[in-house]
Amino acid sequence: WLARRRAHTRHFDTRGAYLDRVLATSGLTRTGLSAADRHDIGLAVHEPVVDVYGNAETIDALVAQLRLRPAASGNLTLRAVADLPAGLADYVLDRQIMPVSVVAVDLMDSPEPRTAKAGLEIVQGLVHG
């Protein structure tokens, strides 16, 4: 339950230049495929994909500024963290990359079976040691 309520997740399909602008935005934390290389997960990403957490204000501003249109799935996933006390939200978002456990759960949410399976395997490895 807590893993599912960690953020409000929205997907978009957008241009590569907009992906670069998202990554250049301060206050965002990479997760999922955007963080897979940093955790040596071993998933090859063939097309640019961005998956980030941010506070609701930052996420809403990006959506408005870039005029993003929702998609069922796409190359951009924005996860708005809400309902956290200010200190906890700062702690969660005051990093460039989410911890491997969070990255794994986010990979499990992928509509792509290979990516979701990789996330599940990481979670199982963390649980079972």
N, C-alpha and C positions, 0 to 999 in steps of 0.2 A: 504494500500500500504506500509506504513512504517513498519508495523508488518511483512510483508512478506520479506522485504528487510533487515531485521535486521542482517542476517548472511547467509553465504553459508553453507547449511546443507548436511552432508553426513552420511549414515548409513553403519554399518559393523556388521558382525556376527563373534564373536571371543570367545576365551577361558576366563573363569573366572579369571585366573591368569593375563591375559592382562587387564581385567577390573580393577583389583586392581592396576596395574601399572599406568593406566590412572588416577585413582583417587589420586594416590600419586604424580602426576605431578603438579608442582607449576604453577600458572598462569591460572588455569582453574576454572570455576565457574559452579556449579551444577544448573540444571534446570529440567523441566519436571518431570518424575517419580523419578529421582535422588534427587529431592528437595521436593517431595510431603509430605514426613513425617515431614520435618522441618516446613511446612506451615499447617500441620494438615488437609490435603485435604481428607484423608480417603480412599485413594486407596490402596488396598493390592497388594504388588508386590511379586509374587510367585517365580520368577526367577530373578537372578541378572541382572540389567539393569543400564547402565550408559548413561547419557545425559548431556553434558557439552558445555559451550562456552569457547573459547580461541582466542588469536590472530592467524592470519593465519600462522605465522612462527611456533608457538607451535603445532598447529594442523597438519601441514605438516610434522613436525619432528616426531610426534607420528605415523603418518601413515607410514612413511618410516622406522622408528626404529622397529615397531612392525610388519611390512610387512602386514598391514591390506588390506583386499580385500573388495571392495564395495559389498553391498547387498541391495536388494529392501527394506528390513526392517531387523532389527537385534537387538542384545542386547547392541549395542554401537552406540550412535549418537554423532557426533562431529560437532559443529557449529562454523565456523570460522568468527569472526567479522572483517570486512574490511571496508575501505573507511571512517573511523572515524579519526578525528584529534587526535593526540597522547594523549593530555590531556583528551579528552572525552573517548577514548578507555580505558585509565587507570582507569577512574572513573567507567565505565561500568564493567570492569573486576576485579576491586580491591575489591572483595567480595567473600565469599565462596558459597553463595546461591543467586540466582536471586530473585528479588522481586516477590510476589505472582502474580502480573499482567503478568509478563513475563512468569512465570511458567505456568500459565493458557493458554496463547496463544500457548506455546510449546506443552502442552497437547492436545490442539485442533488439532494439526498437526498429531497426532497419527493415524496410520491405524487401531488401535483397537477401535471399536465403544464406549465401556464403558469409556475408557480413554479420548477420544475426547469429549464425552458428559460431563464428569466431568469438563474438561477445559472450555467448553462453559457455563456451569452453574456458574462457578466461575466468568467468564467475565461478564455475565449477572448480577450477584450479585454486582459486583464492579460498573457497570454502573448504575444500578437501586437502589443501596443502600440497 
